[in-house]
C-alpha cells in the first residue's frame, strides 16, 4: 500500500536544483509480532553530482529506504511520504511505470553482484539488454557501448571479457560490471548499497575510484549506503546517520566528523579502529543493541544505550533540529550542550583503559615460542576427469612461509582473499604434517603425533571462527555448547556447571542466559559465545579467523576490547587473521603480509605500518579508508592493477611483479631481475623484513 505525501507548494520549481527529493518517507511492514516501523520520517534532497552517505548499524533502515525510492519493496509494505525525481512524484506509480525509470533515470549497485547478475547470461548480454530496454539502439551499437563501459570501469581486455559469464569474474570485477550496467543509460541518480562491504581493501579502493569515474562521466547524484565511516569520509559530500529507522544527524562530511551533535554518531566514530593512530588505546563500544522496530517505547530510541541520557529522553523523542540555526541538525535533547562544547565527546563516551599483559614487560627474545612455522608448503593437485583422473596442474596455496609467535604476543596475518591465509590456519589446526616444512606447537612438531598426543595438544590451541552462527550448533543451548569440549576431555560433571558460568561471566554474558539457544543472541553476543567456547579448556594459543568482520563497528569494538582484556588477563597468544588492516593495526604486536602463498613483509606492527617497505604492503595501507575527511582528501592512493593471480599459475621470479607499481618504473635490466629471481626476505630494520629486490620505505598513512 502506498500513500503519497501531499505538499501543494512543492513542485519542480519548488524543489530547486534537487534531482531527488525525499520528504517524510516512512515504511511499515506487517509481521506476526506486529507492525514493523522500518523507516520513520526520512527526508533529504540530493543535487546533481552530489554524494550523500547514509550510515548506521544493521537494521537502522538504510537499505529499506533505498528500496522504497526505487519502488522495489513488496506489495505488503506500506509506504508513505513523497519521493520526487526531477519534480515528478514516484510514489503511487505502477510497477510498469517505475520499470521505465529504473535503469534509465535511477540505477542501483547492489551489495552482492553475484546474486544481482543473471548467472546464465554473459556480462555483455546483460549490459546490452539494459541499453536496449531503455533506448532505441541496434544490437551492434549496444555491444560496442557495453565494451566501452567495461573499459571505462577498468575491466581488462573488455573485447574478450564482454562475452564472459559472472562466475568467470572475480568479486571486484563483478562489482565493476554492476557499475557499468548502472551507468549504461547515464542515470540521474545512482544508489550504491554497501558496494564495497565484501571486498578486499585493494579492490574496495578500485571500486570507489570507479564510482568516482562513473559520477564524473554521468554527472549523477549518488546515495552511498554503508557502515564504513572511512569510506564515507573520503567519498561523500553530506552524511545522514540513521538509527531505529530515523535520521538522527545530518550535515556536511566535515561537520559530522569533526563536530558531531548526537551521542550515537560520537559512539560510531569512537568505535572505529584507526590505522593512522600511532598510540594504541581501547576502542569505545556502544553497549547494548538497537531496539526492536515493533512497538517502539516512548522517548528517544537510543536512550537505553546512551551514557548521557537525561529524564526527558524517557518520555519525549527528540526531533531532528539544529541547535544553532546552521544546517547541521541532530535528534538529541542535549544537542545544544554538544554544540556549545559544554558536553564533549570524551564525556559522552570516555575511552576505557587498555590492560597490559604481564608478558609485554619481558623482551620478545626472552619469551618462549608457542607456535613456529618453518618453510611450510601446502600444494594441492589439480585434476580433470571422473573415472580416470589426470593431473593437469598444482594449486600452490601455501608456498613456503615461516614465522613464530611468542608467549603473550599477537601476530596479525593479512592479505587479499586467495593469498593463503585460511590454508595456513588449517595447516596449523590440523596438527599434521604439511606438504613440506614443519609446524611446532610449544616446541613439539605436529608431524607424527599419535591420537592421544594430538588430543592433548588441542587443549592448548583453539580457534574462533568468522561466522559464529555457522560455528555454533543451533540445536544446543549455550550451556551444552560450552560444556561440550569439557565433556570431550572428561571433566568431572560437578565441575562443568561452575566452569560454564565462569566462562559466561568472563566474556561479559549473563549466567542466566545459558539455557538460551544461539539464535536468540545478537551477532556480537554469538561471537562472545564462540570466544568462551575457545577458552573453555584454558588454551595458550587462540587462532582468530576474521572474528569481527561480520559485525557492525559498534559491536566490533566491544569484541576487540574483550580480546585485549582476555589476552592480558589470561596471558594468551593470538594468531589474528583479517583483511581489515585497521583492526590488525589495533590488535597485533607483529604483522605478516601474505601474497600468493608467501610472506612478503613481516615485522613489528608499528614499524611495518609506519615504514612499509614492500610495494604490496604500501598498496594495502594506502587503500585503508581513514575516518578523517581532511586526511582522506590528501592521501595518496596506490591502486593495484587487476586481481590476485591464480595459485595454479604463479608468475616466475617475483610473484607480485605483474601488479607491482614499482616494477613499471624500473629499467629493463632491473625488471629482468624481478622476472628471473624470486626475492627472499631481507632485513629493513630491527624485527622488520621484506621480500623485494628494490624495497624502500614509503609513508602512506
N, C-alpha and C positions, 0 to 999 in steps of 0.2 A: 504494500500500500504506500502510495506517495502523496504527500501533501506539499503544496507549493507555498513558500513564504511570500507574502504579498507586501510590497513596498512601492506604492504608486510613483514616488518621485525617482525611483532607481531605474534607469534605462541606459541605453548606450551612451548617452551624453553624461548621465549621472555617474557612470562607472569610471569616468576619466580615462586614463590610459591603461586601465587594468584589463588584461586579456582574460583572466579568470577571476571571478568574484564570487566567493563563497560566503553566505550570510546565515548565521544561526542554524547551522546544519546539525541535525540530530538523527540518530539511527537507533531503532529499537528492534529487538528480536524476541519472539516468544520462546519460552523454554519450559520444561517441566517444573523448574524451581520458581518460575515467574518471569516477568518481563526483564530482559537484559538491556540496560541503557548503555549501549556500546559507545555511542558518540553523543555528547551533550553540549550543544551550542558552540560549534567550531565556526569561526569566521576569519577570513583572510582575503587579501587582494594580491594578485600576482601580475606584475608588469612584464612586458616583453623583454626577454633576455635576463630576467631576474631569477635567482635561485633561492627557494625557500626550503630550509631544512626543518623537518618535523622529527623531533626526538622524544624519547620516553621509553619506559620499560615495556616488556611484553604485556599485552592486554590493555594498553593505555588507549587504544582506539586509532592508532596511526594508520594501519592498513585498511581498516574498515572505512575510515573517512575517505581514503583514496578510491576504494572500490565504489563508494557512493557517488563520487564525482564522475567516474567512468560508467556508472549505471550497470555495474556487474554484480550487485547484491541479489540474493534470491528473492522471489516474489513474497516470501513471508516477512521480509524486512519492512519496517515502517520508516520511511524517510521523510523528514520534514525540513523546511527551511528554503533556501534559494541557492542554486548553482547556475551562474551565468557565464557563458563563454562568448566573449565579444558582444555582450549585451543580450544574448539570446538565452532565455531560460531553458535549462536542460531537464529539471525535474518535471515529471509529467509526460515526457516524450515516450512514445512506444519504442520497443527494442529495435525495430527495423529503422527507425529514425536515428537512434543512438548508434546503430551499426554504421551509418554513413559518416558519423562524427568520429567514432573510434578508429584509429589508424590513419585518419585524414587530418583532423584538426587537433586531436588529442591522441597520444600514444603512451604505451606502458612498457616499462622494462621490469620484468618480474625477478624475484629473488632467485628462483631455481630455473635456469634456462632449459635444463634437460626435460623438465616436465612441461615447460611452456612451448617448446618446439615440438612439432609433429615428427615422431621418430621414423615414419615410413616414407617421408618426402625429403629430398635433398634440400640443403640450405638455400640454394639459389631458387629452387622451385617455390619455396615459401615466400621469399622476398618478391619474386615475380608476381605471385598471387596477390600479395599486399598492394603492389603497384597497380595491377590490372583491375582490382575491385574498385579502386577509387579514382582512377584516371583512364582516359582513352589512350592507350599506348599499345603498340604491337608487342608480340612476344619477344621478338629480336631486340627491340629497343629496351624492353623491360629487363631482359637478360644483361644487356650492356650496362644498364643502370645498376643492376644488382652487383655486377663485378666492380663497378666504380665505387659503390657503397662499401663493399667488403674491403677494398683497397683503402678507402678513407678511414675505416676503423682499425686498420692495421693487421688485417688477415694476410699472412704471407702467401704469395703465389695465388692471387684471387681467381685468375682464369681457370686454374685447375681445381681449387678448393670450392668453387661455386657449385660443383656437382657432388660434393661430399655430403654425407648424412650426419645428423647431430652427434651420433655416437663416435664418429671419427674425429670429432673436435675435442680438444681439452676443455676444462671448465671455463678458463679465461676466454678461449676462442668462441665458445658457445655464447658467452655473455656479450662479446663483441658483435656476434651475428645478430643477437637480440636487439642491440643498439642500432645496428644497420637497418633492421626491419622497422624499428621505431621511427627513424628519421627519414624513411624512404619517401614519404609524401610531404616533407617539410612541415611537420605539425607546429601548431602554435604553443602547445603545452606538452611536456614530457613528464610523466610521473615515474620515478625510479624507486621501487620498493625494495629496500635492502639489497642493492645491486652488487655489493662487494662483500657481503657477510661470509659466504662460504669459500672465499678465495684467499690464496696466499698474499702476503703484503706486497710482493713484487707485482703480482697480477692485479691486485687491487689498485696499485698506483697507475698501472697501464689503463685500467678501466676508467678511473677518474679522469685521466688525460684524454681518453676517447670521448667521455661525456662533455668535457670542455670543448673539444673539437666539434662535437655534434651541436652544442649550443651556438658556437660561432658560425657554423655552416647554415643553420636553420633560423637563428635568432629566436629560438623557442624559449619560453619560460620553463623552469624545471622545479618540480617538487621532489626533493630528496628525502626519503623516509629511511631513517637509520637509527641504530642505538649507539653508534660510534661517534662520540663528540669530537674526536680528532678529525674524522672525515668532514664533518660539518664546518669545523674551524677554517679549513683551507679551501672550501668549495662554495659555501653558501653566502648569500648577502644578508638574509634575515633568518631568524630561527624562531620556531614555535615549540615550546616544551609542553607535552601533554601528560596528564595524569588522571586516571579514573574516567577516561572518556572526554576530558575537558581541557582546553588550553589553560595553563596556569602561569605562563610567562611568554611574552613575545618581545622582540626587539632586534636591532641590528646584531650581527655576529659579535662585534666588539663590545656592545653594551652587555650582552648576555654573558660573555665570558669574563669580562673584567669587572662588571658591577651588577652581579645577579641580585634580583629583588625577591626571590622566592626560595625558602629553605630547601625545597625539593631540587631545584636547579643547583644550589650550593652543594647538596649531597651528591648529585650526579658528578659534578666536576671534581669533588674531593675523592671520589671512589675510583678514579682512573689512574692506573699506574703510568708514570710518565718516563719516557726514555731519555728526556732531556734534563732530568734532575740528577745531579751528582751525588747528593746525600740521600741515603736510604731512610725512609720513615714509614710508619704504619699508614695504611690506607684508611679512608673514612667510610665505613659501610653504612648504608641506610637500613637500620634494623627493621624486621617485620616484612610483611608482604602487602602488595596493593589490595584494596578492599574488593569484595565481590560487587559486580555491577548489577546485581539483582537486589532490589530494595536497599539502596544506599542509606546509611544512617544520616540523621541531620548533621549540619555543621560541615566543617572542612574535611574532605575525604582523606587528606594527608595527616590529619591531627594525630592518629594513633602512632605514626612513625616520626612525628616532628618533635625534636628536642626542645623547641621554644614555643610550644603551643600555649595559649592563654585561654581563660574561661570562655570568651566569646567564640572561640574556634569550635566549641562543642555544640553550639546552637545555630550559628549563622554561617552559611557557606559564603566565603568572600567572592565578590565579583572581580572580573578581570579589569582592573583600573590602574591608572598611573598615579603615583604619589606626588609627583612634582609638575604635572602638566605636560611633560615630554612624552614622546611616543615610545614608551617603554613600560607597558602595563604588566601587572602581575596580580595573581589571585591569592593575596595573603593579607591578613589583618595587620601584620607588622611591617608592611612594605615601606611605610613612612620612616620607621627606625632604620631599616636597611638602607634606604636612600640617603638618610641624613648621616649615616655612619655611626649612630649610637648603638646599633646592633651589628656586629661584624660577622663575617663568615666563620672566623675562628671560634666565635662564641656559639654560633649555631651548631656547627659540627666540629668540636675540638679534636685534634689529631691524637689518637691514643698512643701510649708509649710502646715501643717495639722491644721485646725481650731479646737479650743477647745470649746465645748458647755458651756454656762454660768452656766448651772445646775451642771456641773462637779466640780465646785468650792464649791458646797454645799455637806456636808456629806450625804451619801446614806440614813442613817436612818432618816434624816430630810426632805427628799423629799417625796412627796405624791406617793402612789401606783396607777399606771394607769391600771394594769392588774394583777389579782390574781386568781390562781387556787388552790383549796383546796380538796385534795383526790379525784381527778376526775377519774371516770371509764367510759369506753365505751366498752360494750360487745355486740357481735352480735350473734344471734342464728345460728347454723349450721344445716341445714335441708336436708332431702332427700325426694324424691317423687314429683309428679307433682299435682295430684288431691288431694290426702291425704298426706299432708306433715307431716313428723315425725322429731322431733328434735333429733339429734344424738350427739350434742356437742355444745361448746361455743367458739367463737373466742374472746379472751381477748386482744383486740387491744391496749387499754389503761387500765392500771390495778392499778390505784391509784397513781397519780402524783400530786405534789404540788410545786408551785413556784410563785414568784411575780416579776413584773417589775416596777421599779420606774421611775419617770419623768426624761427624758433625758438619759436613760440607754438603752444599747443593751444587750439582753440575747441571746446567741447562743445555739441552741438546736441541738445536734449532736447524731449520732449513725448510725448503719448499716441500709440498706434498710429492711423494715419489722419490725422495732423496735417500731413503733407507732408515729413517728414524724408528718406525714401528718394527721393522725386521730386526733391528738391533735390540729392541726391547724383548722381542720374542726369543732371540738367541740367549739373552740373559736369563729370562724367566723359565725357559725350558730346562735349564741346568743340565744341558747335554753338550756333546762336542760340536763345535761349529765345523763348517767345511774345511777350514784351515785356521790356525791360530789357537789361542787358549783364552778361557774365561776363568777367573779365580774369585771366589767369594770368601772373605775373611781368610785369605791365604790358601783356601782349598780349591784345587782345579775341579771344575764341574764335570769334565770328561771322565767316564769310567766309574762314576758314583753308583753304589748299589741302591736299591729301592729304599731301604731304611735310612741310609745316609742322606739320600735326596729329600726324603720326607722331613728329616730333622733339620736340614738346611733351609727348607722352605719356610720354617717358622721365622727365620731371620731376614727374609727378603719377601716383601709383599707388594701388591700393586693396587693402584686406584685408577679405574678406567674413565674414559672420556664421557660416556653416556651412562649415568647411574641407573636410569630406568631399565636399560638393557642388561646391566650388570647385576641388579638385584632381582631375586626370584619374586615375581608378582603374587605367587600363591602362598608365600610365607609371611607371617607378621615379623616386625622388626626384631623382636626378641629372638625368634628362631634364626633369622638371618645372621645376627651377631653371635649366636650360640653355636652355629654350625661348625666353624673352624675349631672351636673349643672342644666340641664333642669328637671331631675327627682326630684330635690329638689327645683324646682320652682324659679330659679334665674331669675331676670329681663333680658329681651332679650338684652337690651343695655349694660348690664354688662358682658355678656357671652364672646363677642369678645375680649375685653381687658383682661379678665381673661385667655383665651386660649393663647393669645400672651405672657402673663406674665409666664404661665406655660412652654411654649416652651423655653423662654429665661432662665428660672430657671434651666432646665435640659440640657442646652447647645446646643439647636437646633435652627435653623433659623426660624423666624416667617414666612418667605416666603414659607416654605415647608408645611404649614398647609393644602394646597389643595392636597397634595400627599397622596397616599394610603400606607398602612403598607408594602406591598410587594416591594415598591420602596426604602425601607430603609435597611441598613445593620443590622445584628443581634444586635450589641451594640446600634444602634440608636433606634431600635424597643424596646429594654429594657428601654431606656430612655423615650420613649413614654409611656410605661407601668407605669413607676415611676411617670411621670407627671399626668397620669390619677388618680393614687392613691392619689396624693397630691391635686387634684382639689378642694376638699371640706375642706381643711385645717385640716386634721386629726391630732390627737395627738399620735396615735399608728399606726405603719405600720408593717404588717406581711409580711416577705420576705421569700418566699418558693423557695429555691435554685435559687436565682436571677441571679447568674453568672455562673452556672455550664455548660451552653450550649455555652459559649463564649470563644474565644481564649484568652490566658493570656494577650496579649497586649490590647485587648478591655476590658477584665475583670477589669484590673487595673483602667481604666477610670471610669467605673461604680462604683467600690468600692470607689474611691476618691469622686465621686459625692454623694454617700450615706453619707459619712463622712461629706462633706460640708453641705448637706441639714440638717443633724442631728444637726449640730452646729448652722446653720442659723435659722432654724425653731423650734428648741428645741423639736425634735421628739424623740420618744421611739421606738425601734425596737425589734421585735421577729424574729431573723435571723435563719432560718433552713437551714442546709447544711450538706453534707457528707465530704466536703473538710475542714479538721481541720486547714489547713494553712490559709484559708480565714477567718475562725471563729476566729483564734488567732489574726488576724489583726483587725477585726471589733468589737469584742464582749468585753464588760466590765465584764460580768459574763458568765459562761458556765454551761449548764446542759447536762449531758451524759445519754442517754436513752438506755436501753437494755430490749427487750421483754416486752414493755409496762410500764416499771418502770424507774425512775431516779435513777441511781446507784452512781452518783457523781455530786455535784453541788457546785459552789462557785465562788469567784473572779477569773477572767480569768488567770491572771499571776500566782496565787497560784496553780490552777489546772494544768496548763501547766508545771510549774516549779517543783511542788511536787505532781504528780499524786499518789493517794493512792489506788484506786480500780484497780485490775488486768485487767479489761476490758479497762479502760481509758489508762493504761500503754501500752496495746497492740495496741490500736488505735494510740497513739502518736508515738510508735516505728515504725509503718507501714507508717507514712507520709514521702514521699521522700523529701530530702533536696537538693537544687541545689548547693551542695558543694561536689566535689569528695572526698576530704580528710575525711570530716565528714561522708559521706555515707559509706566509706570503714571501718571506725572504729566503727560505730554504732551497737548496739545490737538489733536484731530483735526479737520480741516476736510473733511467728506465732501461731494463734489460730487453733484448730482442727475443721474441718467441717464447717458447715454453721449455721446461726441463726435457732434455733428450731422453729417449728410451734407454733403460738399463740393459737392454739387449743389444744396443749399438752404441757403446761408449766411445767417444772420439779418441783418437790417438793423442799421445802427449798430454798436454793439459786438458782435462775433460771440460773445463769451463771456457775454453778459448772461443767456441762458436758464438757465445753470448757476451763475451768479455768486452766492455767498452775500452779498456786499456789496450787490448790486442790490436784494435783498429788504428791506434796512434803509433804503433811500433814500426821500426824499419823492417825491411824484408828479412834481413838476417836475424833480427831478434824474434820476428814471428816464426821463423823456421825452428828456432829452439823450442818455442811453445808447441809447435806441431809435432816435433820428434821426441821431446824429453818430458817425461812426467815429473812435475816438481815435487820435491819432498818438503816436509815441514822444516822450516828453518827459524832460528831464534830472531824475534823482533824486539826483545827486551826481556826483563825478568818475568818468568812464567807467561810467556806470550810467543806463540809460534804461528807461522802462516805458510801455506804451500803455494807460493807464487814466485816465478823466476824474477819478477820485477816488482816485488812488494814495496809499497811506500805508504806512508801514513796520509790519510785524508780525513779531515774533520767534517762530518756530515750532519751532526745533531747539534 
